Amino acid sequence: MKTVAVFEAKNRLSELLAAVALGEEITITRHGAPVARLVALNAGAQPAPEQRAHVSAVMRHLRAVGAGAELGCTVPQAIQHGRD
């Protein structure tokens, strides 16, 4: 991931956008602190591998916690009760 200062980003915006279109992520800093990140629009379509792994682990945990749990009523009854 490339990092550029705000001033440089303003002066090289077209070049940076071309790099982003090719898949590069660019962090923009102000006084050395990150303030923004340039990514391609379609970059958000696929989660990062670590995020995917985290979500999978959480889902496994939720399934384990919910295994054997009972509502004590039907799903439509539970939904209606939640609306009341």
JOLINZI-V788145 format. One record per pair of residues at least 24 apart in sequence whose ideal C-beta (glycine too) atoms are under 6 Angstrom apart, sorted by the first residue. I is the first residue (numbers start at 1). J is the second residue. D is the distance in Angstrom with one decimal. If there is no record, write none. Layout:
i;j;d
I;J;D
I;J;D
This chain:
i;j;d
1;25;4.8
2;26;4.8
3;27;4.6
3;29;6.0
5;29;5.5
6;30;5.1
